[in-house]
């Protein structure tokens, strides 16, 4: 699964679960933010704005790159911690 696919999965889940999905950030702050697929832009903006997905170094977002197991674990932990009730 790519990083942008993961963002879409989590964004759809968060909306379904009633989480606040109003956070948003421009992707233009990343060198490759413009390479995010059109269908994933809103989800990626939410994921970046809410702090779930961060850059990979050298100001890269790598939206179409594979999400490693470690990245998925960290992103899921941020989602859970940010929405613990």
NUZAMAR-720456 format. One record per atom (N, C-alpha, C, O): residue in one letter; residue number from 1; atom name; y, z, x. Coordinates in pm, whole numbers. Example, Ala and Ser with C-alpha at 12.3 -4.5 7.8 and 13.67 -1.06 7.14 Angstrom:
REM residues 2
[atom 'A',1,'N',[-569,780,1319]],
[atom 'A',1,'CA',[-450,780,1230]],
[atom 'A',1,'C',[-330,780,1320]],
[atom 'A',1,'O',[-332,846,1424]],
[atom 'S',2,'N',[-225,708,1285]],
[atom 'S',2,'CA',[-106,714,1367]],
[atom 'S',2,'C',[3,787,1290]],
[atom 'S',2,'O',[114,804,1341]],
***
This chain:
REM residues 85
[atom 'X',1,'N',[-117,0,85]],
[atom 'X',1,'CA',[0,0,0]],
[atom 'X',1,'C',[124,0,91]],
[atom 'X',1,'O',[126,67,194]],
[atom 'X',2,'N',[225,-75,52]],
[atom 'X',2,'CA',[348,-81,129]],
[atom 'X',2,'C',[439,35,90]],
[atom 'X',2,'O',[417,102,-11]],
[atom 'X',3,'N',[540,55,171]],
[atom 'X',3,'CA',[635,164,142]],
[atom 'X',3,'C',[711,138,12]],
[atom 'X',3,'O',[738,231,-63]],
[atom 'X',4,'N',[744,12,-15]],
[atom 'X',4,'CA',[814,-17,-140]],
[atom 'X',4,'C',[720,-5,-260]],
[atom 'X',4,'O',[764,35,-368]],
[atom 'X',5,'N',[593,-38,-244]],
[atom 'X',5,'CA',[497,-18,-352]],
[atom 'X',5,'C',[480,130,-382]],
[atom 'X',5,'O',[474,171,-498]],
[atom 'X',6,'N',[473,211,-277]],
[atom 'X',6,'CA',[462,355,-296]],
[atom 'X',6,'C',[585,410,-369]],
[atom 'X',6,'O',[572,494,-457]],
[atom 'X',7,'N',[702,361,-331]],
[atom 'X',7,'CA',[825,404,-399]],
[atom 'X',7,'C',[818,371,-548]],
[atom 'X',7,'O',[857,453,-631]],
[atom 'X',8,'N',[770,253,-583]],
[atom 'X',8,'CA',[758,214,-724]],
[atom 'X',8,'C',[658,302,-799]],
[atom 'X',8,'O',[684,344,-911]],
[atom 'X',9,'N',[545,328,-737]],
[atom 'X',9,'CA',[444,414,-800]],
[atom 'X',9,'C',[503,551,-829]],
[atom 'X',9,'O',[490,603,-940]],
[atom 'X',10,'N',[568,609,-730]],
[atom 'X',10,'CA',[623,743,-747]],
[atom 'X',10,'C',[742,745,-843]],
[atom 'X',10,'O',[760,841,-918]],
[atom 'X',11,'N',[821,640,-840]],
[atom 'X',11,'CA',[935,630,-932]],
[atom 'X',11,'C',[887,625,-1076]],
[atom 'X',11,'O',[939,695,-1163]],
[atom 'X',12,'N',[788,542,-1102]],
[atom 'X',12,'CA',[733,533,-1238]],
[atom 'X',12,'C',[669,665,-1281]],
[atom 'X',12,'O',[683,706,-1396]],
[atom 'X',13,'N',[598,730,-1189]],
[atom 'X',13,'CA',[540,860,-1221]],
[atom 'X',13,'C',[649,963,-1251]],
[atom 'X',13,'O',[640,1037,-1349]],
[atom 'X',14,'N',[753,967,-1167]],
[atom 'X',14,'CA',[861,1064,-1185]],
[atom 'X',14,'C',[931,1045,-1320]],
[atom 'X',14,'O',[963,1143,-1388]],
[atom 'X',15,'N',[954,920,-1359]],
[atom 'X',15,'CA',[1015,895,-1491]],
[atom 'X',15,'C',[923,943,-1601]],
[atom 'X',15,'O',[968,1007,-1695]],
[atom 'X',16,'N',[793,912,-1591]],
[atom 'X',16,'CA',[695,953,-1690]],
[atom 'X',16,'C',[687,1106,-1702]],
[atom 'X',16,'O',[676,1160,-1812]],
[atom 'X',17,'N',[693,1174,-1588]],
[atom 'X',17,'CA',[682,1320,-1586]],
[atom 'X',17,'C',[812,1391,-1623]],
[atom 'X',17,'O',[815,1514,-1634]],
[atom 'X',18,'N',[917,1315,-1642]],
[atom 'X',18,'CA',[1045,1374,-1682]],
[atom 'X',18,'C',[1127,1429,-1567]],
[atom 'X',18,'O',[1218,1509,-1589]],
[atom 'X',19,'N',[1098,1387,-1445]],
[atom 'X',19,'CA',[1176,1430,-1330]],
[atom 'X',19,'C',[1312,1359,-1331]],
[atom 'X',19,'O',[1328,1253,-1390]],
[atom 'X',20,'N',[1406,1419,-1265]],
[atom 'X',20,'CA',[1538,1359,-1250]],
[atom 'X',20,'C',[1528,1242,-1153]],
[atom 'X',20,'O',[1497,1260,-1035]],
[atom 'X',21,'N',[1555,1123,-1201]],
[atom 'X',21,'CA',[1549,1004,-1117]],
[atom 'X',21,'C',[1688,941,-1102]],
[atom 'X',21,'O',[1701,820,-1078]],
[atom 'X',22,'N',[1791,1024,-1115]],
[atom 'X',22,'CA',[1927,971,-1110]],
[atom 'X',22,'C',[1980,954,-968]],
[atom 'X',22,'O',[2081,886,-947]],
[atom 'X',23,'N',[1915,1015,-869]],
[atom 'X',23,'CA',[1962,999,-732]],
[atom 'X',23,'C',[1943,855,-688]],
[atom 'X',23,'O',[1848,787,-726]],
[atom 'X',24,'N',[2038,810,-608]],
[atom 'X',24,'CA',[2032,672,-562]],
[atom 'X',24,'C',[2109,660,-431]],
[atom 'X',24,'O',[2207,731,-408]],
[atom 'X',25,'N',[2063,571,-347]],
[atom 'X',25,'CA',[2132,545,-220]],
[atom 'X',25,'C',[2128,396,-193]],
[atom 'X',25,'O',[2032,327,-227]],
[atom 'X',26,'N',[2233,348,-132]],
[atom 'X',26,'CA',[2236,208,-94]],
[atom 'X',26,'C',[2139,185,21]],
[atom 'X',26,'O',[2128,268,112]],
[atom 'X',27,'N',[2071,75,18]],
[atom 'X',27,'CA',[1975,41,123]],
[atom 'X',27,'C',[2041,-34,238]],
[atom 'X',27,'O',[1978,-60,340]],
[atom 'X',28,'N',[2168,-68,220]],
[atom 'X',28,'CA',[2240,-145,321]],
[atom 'X',28,'C',[2265,-64,448]],
[atom 'X',28,'O',[2305,-120,550]],
[atom 'X',29,'N',[2242,66,442]],
[atom 'X',29,'CA',[2258,149,561]],
[atom 'X',29,'C',[2146,129,662]],
[atom 'X',29,'O',[2155,175,776]],
[atom 'X',30,'N',[2042,59,620]],
[atom 'X',30,'CA',[1930,28,709]],
[atom 'X',30,'C',[1937,-118,750]],
[atom 'X',30,'O',[1977,-203,671]],
[atom 'X',31,'N',[1898,-146,871]],
[atom 'X',31,'CA',[1902,-283,922]],
[atom 'X',31,'C',[1822,-378,833]],
[atom 'X',31,'O',[1865,-490,807]],
[atom 'X',32,'N',[1706,-331,787]],
[atom 'X',32,'CA',[1618,-417,707]],
[atom 'X',32,'C',[1616,-380,559]],
[atom 'X',32,'O',[1525,-420,487]],
[atom 'X',33,'N',[1716,-305,513]],
[atom 'X',33,'CA',[1721,-267,372]],
[atom 'X',33,'C',[1726,-386,279]],
[atom 'X',33,'O',[1674,-380,167]],
[atom 'X',34,'N',[1786,-495,324]],
[atom 'X',34,'CA',[1795,-616,243]],
[atom 'X',34,'C',[1663,-688,227]],
[atom 'X',34,'O',[1653,-780,146]],
[atom 'X',35,'N',[1562,-650,303]],
[atom 'X',35,'CA',[1432,-715,290]],
[atom 'X',35,'C',[1345,-649,184]],
[atom 'X',35,'O',[1229,-687,165]],
[atom 'X',36,'N',[1399,-551,115]],
[atom 'X',36,'CA',[1328,-488,4]],
[atom 'X',36,'C',[1313,-591,-107]],
[atom 'X',36,'O',[1409,-660,-142]],
[atom 'X',37,'N',[1194,-602,-162]],
[atom 'X',37,'CA',[1169,-697,-271]],
[atom 'X',37,'C',[1255,-662,-392]],
[atom 'X',37,'O',[1281,-545,-419]],
[atom 'X',38,'N',[1299,-764,-464]],
[atom 'X',38,'CA',[1387,-743,-579]],
[atom 'X',38,'C',[1329,-644,-679]],
[atom 'X',38,'O',[1402,-560,-732]],
[atom 'X',39,'N',[1199,-652,-705]],
[atom 'X',39,'CA',[1136,-566,-804]],
[atom 'X',39,'C',[1127,-420,-758]],
[atom 'X',39,'O',[1098,-332,-839]],
[atom 'X',40,'N',[1152,-394,-630]],
[atom 'X',40,'CA',[1137,-259,-577]],
[atom 'X',40,'C',[1271,-193,-541]],
[atom 'X',40,'O',[1273,-77,-501]],
[atom 'X',41,'N',[1381,-265,-555]],
[atom 'X',41,'CA',[1510,-213,-510]],
[atom 'X',41,'C',[1545,-81,-579]],
[atom 'X',41,'O',[1580,16,-512]],
[atom 'X',42,'N',[1537,-76,-710]],
[atom 'X',42,'CA',[1575,45,-784]],
[atom 'X',42,'C',[1490,165,-741]],
[atom 'X',42,'O',[1542,274,-721]],
[atom 'X',43,'N',[1361,144,-728]],
[atom 'X',43,'CA',[1271,252,-687]],
[atom 'X',43,'C',[1299,295,-544]],
[atom 'X',43,'O',[1298,415,-515]],
[atom 'X',44,'N',[1324,201,-454]],
[atom 'X',44,'CA',[1354,236,-316]],
[atom 'X',44,'C',[1488,310,-307]],
[atom 'X',44,'O',[1501,405,-229]],
[atom 'X',45,'N',[1587,268,-385]],
[atom 'X',45,'CA',[1715,338,-385]],
[atom 'X',45,'C',[1696,482,-430]],
[atom 'X',45,'O',[1757,573,-374]],
[atom 'X',46,'N',[1612,504,-532]],
[atom 'X',46,'CA',[1582,639,-577]],
[atom 'X',46,'C',[1508,718,-468]],
[atom 'X',46,'O',[1544,832,-439]],
[atom 'X',47,'N',[1407,657,-409]],
[atom 'X',47,'CA',[1326,726,-308]],
[atom 'X',47,'C',[1410,765,-187]],
[atom 'X',47,'O',[1393,874,-132]],
[atom 'X',48,'N',[1499,678,-145]],
[atom 'X',48,'CA',[1587,708,-32]],
[atom 'X',48,'C',[1692,811,-74]],
[atom 'X',48,'O',[1720,906,0]],
[atom 'X',49,'N',[1751,791,-191]],
[atom 'X',49,'CA',[1854,883,-240]],
[atom 'X',49,'C',[1804,1024,-263]],
[atom 'X',49,'O',[1878,1121,-245]],
[atom 'X',50,'N',[1680,1036,-303]],
[atom 'X',50,'CA',[1623,1169,-327]],
[atom 'X',50,'C',[1559,1228,-202]],
[atom 'X',50,'O',[1511,1341,-205]],
[atom 'X',51,'N',[1560,1153,-94]],
[atom 'X',51,'CA',[1508,1203,33]],
[atom 'X',51,'C',[1358,1190,49]],
[atom 'X',51,'O',[1301,1242,145]],
[atom 'X',52,'N',[1292,1120,-44]],
[atom 'X',52,'CA',[1147,1104,-32]],
[atom 'X',52,'C',[1110,1011,82]],
[atom 'X',52,'O',[1018,1040,159]],
[atom 'X',53,'N',[1180,901,92]],
[atom 'X',53,'CA',[1154,803,198]],
[atom 'X',53,'C',[1273,802,292]],
[atom 'X',53,'O',[1388,793,250]],
[atom 'X',54,'N',[1241,812,418]],
[atom 'X',54,'CA',[1344,813,522]],
[atom 'X',54,'C',[1320,696,616]],
[atom 'X',54,'O',[1215,631,611]],
[atom 'X',55,'N',[1416,670,699]],
[atom 'X',55,'CA',[1401,562,795]],
[atom 'X',55,'C',[1292,593,897]],
[atom 'X',55,'O',[1248,707,910]],
[atom 'X',56,'N',[1250,490,967]],
[atom 'X',56,'CA',[1141,503,1063]],
[atom 'X',56,'C',[1190,507,1207]],
[atom 'X',56,'O',[1109,501,1300]],
[atom 'X',57,'N',[1316,517,1228]],
[atom 'X',57,'CA',[1371,511,1364]],
[atom 'X',57,'C',[1438,377,1384]],
[atom 'X',57,'O',[1405,279,1317]],
[atom 'X',58,'N',[1531,372,1477]],
[atom 'X',58,'CA',[1608,250,1504]],
[atom 'X',58,'C',[1672,195,1378]],
[atom 'X',58,'O',[1695,75,1367]],
[atom 'X',59,'N',[1702,285,1283]],
[atom 'X',59,'CA',[1770,248,1157]],
[atom 'X',59,'C',[1689,149,1075]],
[atom 'X',59,'O',[1747,62,1009]],
[atom 'X',60,'N',[1556,160,1078]],
[atom 'X',60,'CA',[1468,72,1000]],
[atom 'X',60,'C',[1412,146,879]],
[atom 'X',60,'O',[1377,264,888]],
[atom 'X',61,'N',[1405,77,767]],
[atom 'X',61,'CA',[1345,130,646]],
[atom 'X',61,'C',[1201,83,631]],
[atom 'X',61,'O',[1116,155,578]],
[atom 'X',62,'N',[1172,-37,678]],
[atom 'X',62,'CA',[1039,-98,674]],
[atom 'X',62,'C',[979,-98,533]],
[atom 'X',62,'O',[869,-46,513]],
[atom 'X',63,'N',[1050,-155,435]],
[atom 'X',63,'CA',[1002,-150,297]],
[atom 'X',63,'C',[872,-226,273]],
[atom 'X',63,'O',[793,-187,187]],
[atom 'X',64,'N',[848,-332,347]],
[atom 'X',64,'CA',[727,-411,324]],
[atom 'X',64,'C',[615,-375,422]],
[atom 'X',64,'O',[509,-437,420]],
[atom 'X',65,'N',[641,-278,506]],
[atom 'X',65,'CA',[538,-233,599]],
[atom 'X',65,'C',[441,-137,531]],
[atom 'X',65,'O',[474,-78,428]],
[atom 'X',66,'N',[324,-121,587]],
[atom 'X',66,'CA',[225,-32,527]],
[atom 'X',66,'C',[269,114,534]],
[atom 'X',66,'O',[327,158,633]],
[atom 'X',67,'N',[239,188,429]],
[atom 'X',67,'CA',[263,332,429]],
[atom 'X',67,'C',[141,398,493]],
[atom 'X',67,'O',[30,389,440]],
[atom 'X',68,'N',[161,463,605]],
[atom 'X',68,'CA',[49,528,672]],
[atom 'X',68,'C',[6,652,593]],
[atom 'X',68,'O',[79,702,507]],
[atom 'X',69,'N',[-111,699,624]],
[atom 'X',69,'CA',[-161,819,558]],
[atom 'X',69,'C',[-65,937,581]],
[atom 'X',69,'O',[-39,1014,489]],
[atom 'X',70,'N',[-14,949,700]],
[atom 'X',70,'CA',[80,1057,731]],
[atom 'X',70,'C',[210,1043,651]],
[atom 'X',70,'O',[264,1142,601]],
[atom 'X',71,'N',[260,920,639]],
[atom 'X',71,'CA',[381,898,560]],
[atom 'X',71,'C',[358,932,414]],
[atom 'X',71,'O',[443,997,351]],
[atom 'X',72,'N',[245,890,359]],
[atom 'X',72,'CA',[214,919,219]],
[atom 'X',72,'C',[208,1070,198]],
[atom 'X',72,'O',[262,1121,100]],
[atom 'X',73,'N',[143,1141,288]],
[atom 'X',73,'CA',[132,1286,276]],
[atom 'X',73,'C',[270,1351,279]],
[atom 'X',73,'O',[299,1440,198]],
[atom 'X',74,'N',[355,1308,371]],
[atom 'X',74,'CA',[490,1365,381]],
[atom 'X',74,'C',[573,1334,257]],
[atom 'X',74,'O',[645,1421,207]],
[atom 'X',75,'N',[564,1212,207]],
[atom 'X',75,'CA',[640,1171,89]],
[atom 'X',75,'C',[594,1248,-34]],
[atom 'X',75,'O',[676,1293,-113]],
[atom 'X',76,'N',[462,1264,-50]],
[atom 'X',76,'CA',[410,1341,-163]],
[atom 'X',76,'C',[452,1487,-154]],
[atom 'X',76,'O',[485,1548,-255]],
[atom 'X',77,'N',[450,1542,-34]],
[atom 'X',77,'CA',[495,1681,-18]],
[atom 'X',77,'C',[642,1696,-58]],
[atom 'X',77,'O',[679,1792,-125]],
[atom 'X',78,'N',[725,1600,-17]],
[atom 'X',78,'CA',[868,1606,-55]],
[atom 'X',78,'C',[885,1596,-206]],
[atom 'X',78,'O',[969,1664,-265]],
[atom 'X',79,'N',[805,1510,-270]],
[atom 'X',79,'CA',[812,1496,-415]],
[atom 'X',79,'C',[775,1627,-483]],
[atom 'X',79,'O',[844,1673,-574]],
[atom 'X',80,'N',[666,1687,-439]],
[atom 'X',80,'CA',[619,1813,-499]],
[atom 'X',80,'C',[719,1925,-474]],
[atom 'X',80,'O',[755,1998,-567]],
[atom 'X',81,'N',[763,1940,-351]],
[atom 'X',81,'CA',[857,2048,-318]],
[atom 'X',81,'C',[990,2030,-393]],
[atom 'X',81,'O',[1050,2128,-437]],
[atom 'X',82,'N',[1033,1908,-406]],
[atom 'X',82,'CA',[1160,1882,-473]],
[atom 'X',82,'C',[1154,1900,-624]],
[atom 'X',82,'O',[1258,1911,-689]],
[atom 'X',83,'N',[1034,1903,-679]],
[atom 'X',83,'CA',[1021,1915,-824]],
[atom 'X',83,'C',[939,2035,-867]],
[atom 'X',83,'O',[896,2043,-982]],
[atom 'X',84,'N',[916,2130,-775]],
[atom 'X',84,'CA',[843,2251,-810]],
[atom 'X',84,'C',[925,2331,-910]],
[atom 'X',84,'O',[1047,2343,-897]],
[atom 'X',85,'N',[857,2384,-1007]],
[atom 'X',85,'CA',[930,2459,-1111]],
[atom 'X',85,'C',[894,2603,-1109]],
[atom 'X',85,'O',[946,2681,-1189]],
***
